[in-house]
């Protein structure tokens, strides 16, 4: 009898141990299973089903699986910093809302929101302070929106808001509430000071302004650019002249620019063209030229700069270009001079000065090695702002050139207003100096003579033949650049002396 009881107890004990082991194995398999590994999860449940006493473990496991599933879903759809929806989920929801709006015949609005001057805070005080601000802003954004509105963190300091059943007037109310809420918020900084941030908002309404989710985003992004160009802390709605068809005339360019800015594959890249001393053939500097690369095809600046300025994103292109240029300069230990063309529309943005200074500081670049080119024909509308910009950075040691000199009507005024180091003579004069181009030769010689008396160096652009180079040399021009000397290249500083291109 004792032996029978002992055997029965051992059997019960063995069953319990086996049950525990099977349950532990099943739970381990299920809880460590990754997304898509449904086979492992099913096997785990089957193990429990055949366990001697599965009920308690099964209930526990199911609850754990539900919790893990919710965590996994949240991780896949939410931004980890702010808890808002992420970019991928935003696009899913935007496409869904467009379909629903079409089916039920109602309007909805899209807000694209950019935190003004956020990069300054991030660069000056570090990412931890920046992250605190983004978390605070996400709470403000949610509180200012209506119940049922959908907020997302698109990337960095860019946010979006989908407002279902919402026309222009209601979208204005929500956008204004977001802006007003932020104006009453301030963030304490490590140095004890307080910073108060603002946002710029671009708005577009479906289907009033666009009949496609991607077009709606494109138009709202264009409006965001206009809001920032208006001085920031603004919202912008499409006017009669702002429509998707107009954007589609440049549409592929706009999409290319947006994709390039948001791509992590560094599609905005610097190309370098040498500037040569015409007397001894030595390379004295390189001009940095903007290129966008898409599927191996290289697009020059002429193909997209105007579109980028109209979209209000030219400053972002300049920042990416400068940062990649400086990375290459550091990698190759290049100590020479660089010429860089800056858009006047980028210069008037409030965060331009601190961003430029931060980039030079971070990469330890000597300001005296940089010559900023200002395009004369573009500066006339903002001449006072540009003059302030030039004089401020001139005090920091930077040098300046007027690009396309002679193409506009304010050449002498610029010489009077700006402390200029170089004149880059408009290429139309240079390339027509040969043959019967007597007028062009006289104009170029006059510019060279005037610059000499003012102690300003001159650069001839569009030097495309040995004949033109001889004319440039005889006119008294100091430096030359063009295809005859070398075409733009992604490599920096390959040659130190003039080798005519074939």
Backbone torsions as a table, in degrees:
resi	resn	phi	psi	omega
1	UNK	NA	-45.8	177.5
2	UNK	-61.1	-39.6	179.7
3	UNK	-64.3	-38.9	178.9
4	UNK	-65.0	-43.0	178.5
5	UNK	-63.4	-41.0	-178.5
6	UNK	-63.2	-42.8	179.8
7	UNK	-64.1	-39.7	179.8
8	UNK	-65.5	-42.5	179.1
9	UNK	-64.2	-41.5	179.1
10	UNK	-63.5	-37.6	179.3
11	UNK	-64.5	-44.4	179.2
12	UNK	-63.6	-45.4	-180.0
13	UNK	-60.7	-43.2	179.1
14	UNK	-62.3	-39.5	179.2
15	UNK	-63.7	-41.2	179.3
16	UNK	-63.6	-45.0	-179.3
17	UNK	-61.8	-45.5	179.8
18	UNK	-61.5	-41.4	-179.9
19	UNK	-61.9	-44.7	179.6
20	UNK	-62.8	-44.7	-179.5
21	UNK	-63.3	-43.4	179.3
22	UNK	-64.7	-41.2	179.2
23	UNK	-65.1	-42.6	179.8
24	UNK	-63.1	-42.8	178.4
25	UNK	-62.6	-44.8	-178.8
26	UNK	-62.7	-45.7	-179.6
27	UNK	-65.6	-39.3	178.3
28	UNK	-62.1	-43.9	179.8
29	UNK	-64.0	-42.5	-176.7
30	UNK	-71.6	-42.2	-175.2
31	UNK	-75.1	-21.9	178.0
32	UNK	-97.8	-0.7	179.2
33	UNK	-68.4	138.6	178.8
34	UNK	-93.3	172.2	-179.9
35	UNK	-56.8	133.3	178.4
36	UNK	93.1	-12.0	-177.5
37	UNK	-92.3	57.2	-176.6
38	UNK	-66.7	-27.8	-180.0
39	UNK	-60.2	-41.6	179.2
40	UNK	-65.6	-40.3	-179.8
41	UNK	-64.2	-43.5	178.8
42	UNK	-61.7	-43.3	179.2
43	UNK	-60.9	-39.5	179.2
44	UNK	-62.3	-43.3	179.4
45	UNK	-65.3	-39.0	177.8
46	UNK	-63.1	-40.5	177.1
47	UNK	-58.3	-42.4	178.9
48	UNK	-67.0	-36.6	-177.5
49	UNK	-62.7	-33.2	-178.8
50	UNK	-96.4	1.4	176.9
51	UNK	-67.7	151.3	-177.9
52	UNK	-60.5	-40.2	178.8
53	UNK	-132.8	78.7	-169.9
54	UNK	-85.0	-16.7	-164.0
55	UNK	-59.8	-51.3	-176.8
56	UNK	-61.0	-45.4	-178.1
57	UNK	-67.2	-36.8	-179.7
58	UNK	-62.9	-46.3	178.5
59	UNK	-59.8	-45.4	180.0
60	UNK	-61.5	-44.9	-177.8
61	UNK	-64.6	-44.7	-179.4
62	UNK	-59.2	-41.5	178.8
63	UNK	-64.4	-40.3	178.8
64	UNK	-65.6	-41.3	179.3
65	UNK	-63.3	-40.0	178.4
66	UNK	-62.7	-42.8	179.7
67	UNK	-64.6	-42.8	179.1
68	UNK	-64.2	-38.6	179.3
69	UNK	-63.2	-42.8	178.2
70	UNK	-64.5	-42.4	178.4
71	UNK	-62.5	-41.9	-179.2
72	UNK	-64.8	-42.2	178.9
73	UNK	-63.8	-41.9	179.5
74	UNK	-64.0	-41.5	-179.7
75	UNK	-63.1	-36.6	-176.6
76	UNK	-77.8	-25.9	-172.3
77	UNK	-110.8	-13.7	-172.5
78	UNK	-113.0	150.6	170.3
79	UNK	-75.2	128.3	-171.8
80	UNK	-70.3	-26.2	-178.7
81	UNK	-79.1	-48.6	-171.4
82	UNK	-101.1	-17.8	-175.7
83	UNK	81.4	-3.5	175.9
84	UNK	-76.6	168.3	175.8
85	UNK	-62.6	151.4	179.7
86	UNK	-92.2	-179.4	-173.9
87	UNK	-61.7	-43.9	-178.5
88	UNK	-61.7	-44.7	-179.6
89	UNK	-67.3	-36.2	176.8
90	UNK	-55.1	-47.4	-177.8
91	UNK	-66.0	-37.7	176.4
92	UNK	-60.7	-45.7	-177.9
93	UNK	-70.1	-36.2	179.1
94	UNK	-65.6	-45.0	177.7
95	UNK	-63.6	-40.7	178.2
96	UNK	-62.8	-43.8	-178.5
97	UNK	-65.8	-35.5	177.1
98	UNK	-63.7	-42.6	177.7
99	UNK	-64.6	-43.4	-178.7
100	UNK	-65.9	-40.3	178.9
101	UNK	-62.1	-42.0	179.2
102	UNK	-65.3	-42.3	-177.7
103	UNK	-65.4	-42.6	-174.0
104	UNK	-100.2	1.5	173.4
105	UNK	57.7	54.2	172.5
106	UNK	-130.4	163.2	178.1
107	UNK	-92.1	150.3	166.8
108	UNK	-139.1	158.9	-175.0
109	UNK	-118.0	152.3	176.5
110	UNK	-122.5	127.7	174.6
111	UNK	-109.6	130.5	169.5
112	UNK	-108.9	124.4	-168.9
113	UNK	-122.2	129.7	179.6
114	UNK	-126.1	127.3	178.7
115	UNK	-75.0	122.0	-177.4
116	UNK	-69.4	134.6	172.0
117	UNK	59.2	22.1	-178.8
118	UNK	-62.8	-34.6	-177.7
119	UNK	-59.4	-32.8	179.6
120	UNK	-63.2	-46.6	179.2
121	UNK	-62.7	-45.7	-177.8
122	UNK	-61.5	-44.5	-177.7
123	UNK	-71.1	-37.7	-174.2
124	UNK	-79.1	-40.5	-172.0
125	UNK	-111.5	-5.3	176.7
126	UNK	97.5	164.4	-175.2
127	UNK	-67.8	-28.2	-179.3
128	UNK	-63.3	-44.9	177.8
129	UNK	-65.2	-42.3	178.1
130	UNK	-60.3	-40.9	179.4
131	UNK	-64.5	-38.4	177.8
132	UNK	-60.9	-43.1	-179.8
133	UNK	-64.4	-43.0	-179.2
134	UNK	-63.6	-37.9	176.2
135	UNK	-63.5	-44.9	178.5
136	UNK	-60.6	-43.5	-177.8
137	UNK	-65.2	-37.8	179.7
138	UNK	-61.9	-35.6	176.7
139	UNK	-68.5	-42.0	177.7
140	UNK	-61.7	-42.6	-179.5
141	UNK	-61.0	-46.9	-179.6
142	UNK	-62.8	-40.8	-177.7
143	UNK	-68.2	-31.4	-176.6
144	UNK	-81.4	-18.6	-178.2
145	UNK	-84.6	163.8	178.3
146	UNK	-79.4	161.5	175.5
147	UNK	-65.0	128.6	-178.0
148	UNK	98.1	-13.8	174.4
149	UNK	-72.9	155.0	-170.5
150	UNK	-120.8	114.8	-179.8
151	UNK	-101.7	143.4	177.6
152	UNK	-139.1	151.5	167.5
153	UNK	-97.9	110.6	-173.5
154	UNK	-74.2	-51.4	173.3
155	UNK	-173.8	146.4	176.4
156	UNK	53.0	-121.2	178.9
157	UNK	-102.6	23.6	177.8
158	UNK	-103.8	127.7	-179.0
159	UNK	-124.5	160.2	175.8
160	UNK	-132.2	158.0	175.0
161	UNK	-142.4	122.0	173.6
162	UNK	-96.2	124.7	-176.3
163	UNK	-115.3	93.9	-179.6
164	UNK	-64.6	150.3	179.1
165	UNK	47.8	64.7	-172.2
166	UNK	-149.3	118.4	177.5
167	UNK	-94.2	-170.9	-175.6
168	UNK	-60.0	-44.0	-176.8
169	UNK	-64.6	-44.9	179.2
170	UNK	-66.8	-36.1	178.0
171	UNK	-64.3	-37.7	177.3
172	UNK	-61.7	-43.0	-179.0
173	UNK	-61.7	-45.9	-179.0
174	UNK	-65.8	-45.0	-179.4
175	UNK	-62.1	-41.8	179.4
176	UNK	-66.0	-37.8	179.1
177	UNK	-64.7	-38.3	176.8
178	UNK	-62.1	-47.2	-177.8
179	UNK	-65.6	-42.5	-179.7
180	UNK	-66.7	-37.6	179.8
181	UNK	-64.0	-39.1	-178.6
182	UNK	-70.5	-32.2	-179.9
183	UNK	-64.0	-24.5	179.7
184	UNK	-91.6	0.8	-177.7
185	UNK	-105.6	138.5	174.6
186	UNK	-134.0	151.5	-177.8
187	UNK	-113.3	129.1	176.6
188	UNK	-75.3	130.2	-177.9
189	UNK	-101.3	160.5	-177.5
190	UNK	-58.3	-26.5	-179.7
191	UNK	-85.7	6.8	178.0
192	UNK	92.3	-9.9	-179.8
193	UNK	-83.5	168.9	178.3
194	UNK	-116.9	141.9	176.2
195	UNK	-121.3	137.6	178.6
196	UNK	-116.3	119.4	-175.8
197	UNK	-100.1	163.3	175.8
198	UNK	-129.3	170.6	176.5
199	UNK	-131.3	155.7	169.2
200	UNK	-110.8	142.1	-174.3
201	UNK	-131.9	129.0	171.1
202	UNK	-106.1	136.3	-173.8
203	UNK	-124.0	140.4	170.8
204	UNK	-144.6	147.8	-173.6
205	UNK	-120.5	133.4	177.9
206	UNK	-100.4	132.3	0.9
207	UNK	-97.9	14.8	-176.1
208	UNK	-60.2	-40.7	-174.3
209	UNK	-105.7	-18.1	-179.0
210	UNK	-161.4	149.0	-179.9
211	UNK	-111.3	21.5	-178.1
212	UNK	-149.7	142.2	-176.0
213	UNK	-61.1	-42.0	-179.1
214	UNK	-67.5	-39.4	176.9
215	UNK	-65.2	-38.6	179.0
216	UNK	-61.6	-43.7	178.2
217	UNK	-63.5	-42.9	-179.7
218	UNK	-59.9	-43.4	-179.4
219	UNK	-69.6	-42.7	177.8
220	UNK	-62.1	-37.4	178.0
221	UNK	-66.3	-38.1	176.1
222	UNK	-64.1	-39.7	177.6
223	UNK	-65.7	-36.2	176.4
224	UNK	-61.6	-42.2	176.9
225	UNK	-60.6	-41.2	178.1
226	UNK	-65.1	-38.7	179.3
227	UNK	-62.9	-40.3	-179.9
228	UNK	-70.2	-37.2	178.0
229	UNK	-69.0	-22.2	178.9
230	UNK	-76.8	0.3	178.3
231	UNK	114.9	7.4	-179.5
232	UNK	67.2	174.9	-173.8
233	UNK	52.4	38.4	-179.5
234	UNK	-130.4	160.7	166.3
235	UNK	-120.1	152.1	-178.1
236	UNK	-136.7	131.4	176.6
237	UNK	-109.7	152.9	176.6
238	UNK	-63.9	135.2	173.1
239	UNK	-96.9	-171.3	-178.7
240	UNK	-62.3	-33.0	-178.1
241	UNK	-82.9	-9.8	-178.6
242	UNK	-100.3	107.5	177.7
243	UNK	-148.2	162.5	-174.8
244	UNK	-65.3	-34.5	-179.0
245	UNK	-62.7	-39.3	177.0
246	UNK	-63.4	-43.8	179.3
247	UNK	-65.5	-32.1	-178.5
248	UNK	-71.5	-21.3	174.5
249	UNK	-61.4	-31.9	173.2
250	UNK	-109.5	9.3	-165.5
251	UNK	-46.5	-48.3	-178.2
252	UNK	-63.1	-35.0	178.0
253	UNK	-65.6	-45.9	-179.5
254	UNK	-59.9	-45.6	-179.7
255	UNK	-65.0	-40.5	178.2
256	UNK	-60.1	-42.6	-179.3
257	UNK	-65.4	-46.8	179.9
258	UNK	-61.2	-44.6	179.4
259	UNK	-62.9	-39.3	-179.3
260	UNK	-65.8	-40.9	-179.3
261	UNK	-67.5	-34.7	-174.9
262	UNK	-94.0	-8.2	-178.3
263	UNK	-74.4	145.2	175.2
264	UNK	-92.5	3.7	-176.8
265	UNK	-95.8	11.9	175.7
266	UNK	54.4	65.2	-179.6
267	UNK	-81.9	-23.4	175.7
268	UNK	-87.0	112.9	-171.6
269	UNK	-130.3	152.4	175.9
270	UNK	-86.3	138.9	166.3
271	UNK	-114.0	153.1	-173.4
272	UNK	-124.4	129.4	176.3
273	UNK	-120.8	126.9	-175.7
274	UNK	-70.6	148.0	172.9
275	UNK	-113.7	121.8	-168.4
276	UNK	-107.4	141.7	169.6
277	UNK	-72.6	119.1	-172.9
278	UNK	-71.6	-17.4	-177.9
279	UNK	-82.6	-41.5	-175.9
280	UNK	-118.5	-1.2	176.2
281	UNK	78.2	4.7	179.6
282	UNK	-79.4	151.1	178.2
283	UNK	-88.0	115.4	-176.2
284	UNK	-95.5	-18.3	-177.3
285	UNK	-166.8	172.0	173.0
286	UNK	-129.1	137.7	171.2
287	UNK	-90.1	134.5	178.4
288	UNK	-90.6	123.2	-178.3
289	UNK	-115.6	141.9	-177.5
290	UNK	-85.4	134.0	175.2
291	UNK	-134.7	147.5	170.7
292	UNK	-117.1	129.9	-178.7
293	UNK	-109.6	124.0	178.8
294	UNK	-130.2	118.7	179.6
295	UNK	50.9	41.4	177.2
296	UNK	83.3	-9.0	178.9
297	UNK	-92.3	133.6	-176.9
298	UNK	-98.9	123.8	178.8
299	UNK	-105.1	123.7	178.6
300	UNK	-75.3	165.3	-175.4
301	UNK	-58.6	-34.5	-178.3
302	UNK	-58.9	-23.5	-178.1
303	UNK	-79.4	-17.4	-172.2
304	UNK	-141.6	-10.9	-174.2
305	UNK	-61.5	-45.4	-179.6
306	UNK	-60.9	-43.0	178.2
307	UNK	-63.1	-41.0	179.8
308	UNK	-64.2	-38.2	177.7
309	UNK	-66.6	-42.0	178.8
310	UNK	-64.8	-31.4	179.2
311	UNK	-80.8	-13.4	-179.5
312	UNK	79.0	22.1	-177.3
313	UNK	-114.5	10.7	-175.9
314	UNK	-63.4	-33.4	177.9
315	UNK	-62.1	-40.5	179.5
316	UNK	-65.7	-36.9	176.8
317	UNK	-64.2	-44.7	178.8
318	UNK	-59.4	-42.7	-179.0
319	UNK	-61.8	-47.8	-179.4
320	UNK	-63.3	-39.4	-179.9
321	UNK	-63.3	-46.6	-178.7
322	UNK	-63.5	-43.0	-177.5
323	UNK	-63.6	-42.6	179.0
324	UNK	-68.8	-35.7	176.7
325	UNK	-62.1	-46.6	-178.3
326	UNK	-65.4	-35.0	177.4
327	UNK	-62.6	-40.1	178.8
328	UNK	-70.6	-39.1	177.7
329	UNK	-59.4	-43.7	-180.0
330	UNK	-68.0	-42.2	-177.6
331	UNK	-63.6	-36.4	-177.2
332	UNK	-98.9	0.1	-179.7
333	UNK	53.0	45.0	178.9
334	UNK	-77.8	127.1	-175.4
335	UNK	-110.0	3.5	-175.4
336	UNK	-85.9	-167.7	-176.0
337	UNK	-91.9	143.7	175.6
338	UNK	-122.3	137.0	171.2
339	UNK	-104.2	133.1	-178.3
340	UNK	-136.2	124.8	-179.7
341	UNK	-84.6	122.5	179.4
342	UNK	-110.2	138.9	176.7
343	UNK	-76.5	131.4	175.5
344	UNK	-56.3	-31.0	179.5
345	UNK	-68.6	-26.2	175.5
346	UNK	-75.8	-36.5	-176.1
347	UNK	-62.6	-34.1	-174.8
348	UNK	-80.7	-2.9	177.3
349	UNK	-75.8	140.6	-171.4
350	UNK	-62.5	-27.9	-176.5
351	UNK	-94.1	8.6	-175.2
352	UNK	-68.0	-50.5	-178.1
353	UNK	-56.3	-55.9	-177.7
354	UNK	-64.3	-32.6	179.3
355	UNK	-67.7	-44.6	178.7
356	UNK	-60.7	-46.9	-179.0
357	UNK	-63.1	-39.8	-179.5
358	UNK	-64.2	-40.7	179.2
359	UNK	-63.6	-42.3	178.5
360	UNK	-65.4	-38.0	179.5
361	UNK	-69.2	-44.2	-176.6
362	UNK	-64.3	-36.1	-177.7
363	UNK	-99.1	2.8	176.6
364	UNK	55.2	49.6	179.1
365	UNK	-97.4	133.2	178.5
366	UNK	-73.5	120.7	-179.0
367	UNK	-57.0	-29.3	-178.3
368	UNK	-68.8	-12.8	177.2
369	UNK	-87.1	-0.9	-176.3
370	UNK	-113.7	129.9	173.7
371	UNK	-114.9	114.1	176.8
372	UNK	-86.2	127.9	178.5
373	UNK	-94.9	131.4	176.6
374	UNK	-112.6	125.2	-178.7
375	UNK	-80.7	118.1	-172.3
376	UNK	-58.7	-41.8	-173.6
377	UNK	-68.4	-16.9	-178.4
378	UNK	-96.8	-13.4	-169.2
379	UNK	-90.7	-9.6	-170.7
380	UNK	-59.9	-36.6	-177.9
381	UNK	-70.8	-25.1	-174.1
382	UNK	-122.4	34.2	-168.2
383	UNK	-61.2	-37.6	-179.6
384	UNK	-68.4	-41.7	177.5
385	UNK	-65.1	-41.3	-179.2
386	UNK	-66.2	-38.0	178.9
387	UNK	-62.0	-42.3	177.1
388	UNK	-62.4	-43.4	179.0
389	UNK	-59.1	-48.7	-177.2
390	UNK	-62.1	-47.4	-175.9
391	UNK	-67.9	-34.7	179.1
392	UNK	-65.1	-48.5	-178.9
393	UNK	-75.3	-25.7	175.6
394	UNK	-61.8	-38.4	177.6
395	UNK	-64.5	-24.2	178.3
396	UNK	-82.5	-5.9	178.4
397	UNK	106.0	-2.8	178.8
398	UNK	-72.9	156.2	175.3
399	UNK	-113.3	162.0	-173.6
400	UNK	-135.9	149.3	175.2
401	UNK	-132.0	147.9	169.6
402	UNK	-96.3	119.4	180.0
403	UNK	-87.2	155.8	178.6
404	UNK	53.9	37.5	-176.9
405	UNK	-62.0	132.0	-179.3
406	UNK	98.9	-10.7	-177.4
407	UNK	-79.2	-26.5	-178.1
408	UNK	-104.4	-162.0	-175.6
409	UNK	-112.8	7.3	-173.6
410	UNK	-121.3	25.4	-173.7
411	UNK	-54.9	-51.2	-176.0
412	UNK	-70.1	-31.1	177.4
413	UNK	-64.9	-39.5	178.6
414	UNK	-65.8	-39.3	177.8
415	UNK	-62.1	-34.2	179.6
416	UNK	-75.0	-36.7	-171.9
417	UNK	-86.9	-34.6	-171.3
418	UNK	-106.7	140.1	172.6
419	UNK	-79.4	83.9	-170.5
420	UNK	-93.5	142.5	178.9
421	UNK	-102.5	-30.4	-176.4
422	UNK	-137.6	146.4	168.1
423	UNK	-114.2	121.9	174.4
424	UNK	-100.3	107.7	-171.9
425	UNK	-72.2	135.1	-175.7
426	UNK	-52.8	132.5	-174.3
427	UNK	-62.6	-24.2	178.9
428	UNK	-62.8	-35.4	176.3
429	UNK	-70.4	-41.9	-174.2
430	UNK	-65.6	-49.8	-173.1
431	UNK	-71.4	-11.9	178.4
432	UNK	-106.1	15.2	-179.1
433	UNK	-73.7	-26.6	-175.2
434	UNK	-80.5	169.6	176.6
435	UNK	64.8	-123.4	-176.2
436	UNK	-90.3	12.7	-176.6
437	UNK	-79.0	56.4	-178.7
438	UNK	-62.3	-44.3	-178.5
439	UNK	-61.3	-45.1	-180.0
440	UNK	-61.9	-41.4	179.9
441	UNK	-62.7	-40.8	179.7
442	UNK	-66.6	-40.6	179.1
443	UNK	-63.5	-46.2	-179.0
444	UNK	-63.9	-42.9	179.0
445	UNK	-62.9	-38.7	179.2
446	UNK	-65.9	-42.0	178.0
447	UNK	-63.2	-43.0	179.7
448	UNK	-62.4	-41.9	-179.4
449	UNK	-65.7	-44.4	178.6
450	UNK	-62.1	-46.1	-179.4
451	UNK	-61.4	-38.5	179.4
452	UNK	-60.1	-44.8	-179.4
453	UNK	-66.4	-30.3	179.2
454	UNK	-88.6	2.0	-179.5
455	UNK	60.2	43.1	176.5
456	UNK	-114.5	132.9	178.9
457	UNK	-77.7	150.4	-178.4
458	UNK	-118.5	146.3	178.7
459	UNK	-129.1	130.1	176.1
460	UNK	-96.9	125.7	176.2
461	UNK	-96.3	165.0	175.8
462	UNK	63.1	37.2	174.3
463	UNK	-81.0	104.0	-169.4
464	UNK	-117.6	7.6	177.0
465	UNK	-158.5	163.6	177.8
466	UNK	-64.9	-33.9	178.7
467	UNK	-62.2	-46.4	179.1
468	UNK	-65.0	-38.6	178.3
469	UNK	-61.5	-39.9	177.3
470	UNK	-63.7	-40.7	178.2
471	UNK	-64.3	-41.1	178.6
472	UNK	-62.4	-44.7	-179.6
473	UNK	-62.4	-44.7	-178.2
474	UNK	-70.3	-23.7	178.4
475	UNK	-78.3	-9.1	178.2
476	UNK	90.5	17.7	177.6
477	UNK	-75.9	141.6	-176.8
478	UNK	-78.6	-44.8	-170.9
479	UNK	-132.9	159.9	-179.6
480	UNK	-143.2	150.7	172.6
481	UNK	-145.9	152.6	-179.6
482	UNK	158.4	176.6	-175.6
483	UNK	-63.3	-28.1	179.7
484	UNK	-65.2	-31.5	-179.4
485	UNK	-84.6	-54.7	174.1
486	UNK	-172.7	138.4	175.6
487	UNK	-74.8	156.2	176.4
488	UNK	-57.3	143.0	-176.4
489	UNK	-138.6	149.8	175.5
490	UNK	-70.9	-9.9	-179.6
491	UNK	-96.9	143.7	-177.8
492	UNK	-106.2	131.2	170.5
493	UNK	70.1	36.0	-179.8
494	UNK	-73.3	-30.5	-176.6
495	UNK	-127.1	149.3	178.6
496	UNK	-115.1	-5.0	178.6
497	UNK	-140.1	158.0	-174.5
498	UNK	-68.8	125.7	172.4
499	UNK	-129.5	111.0	-177.2
500	UNK	-56.5	136.2	179.0
501	UNK	-77.8	145.7	-178.4
502	UNK	-83.9	NA	NA
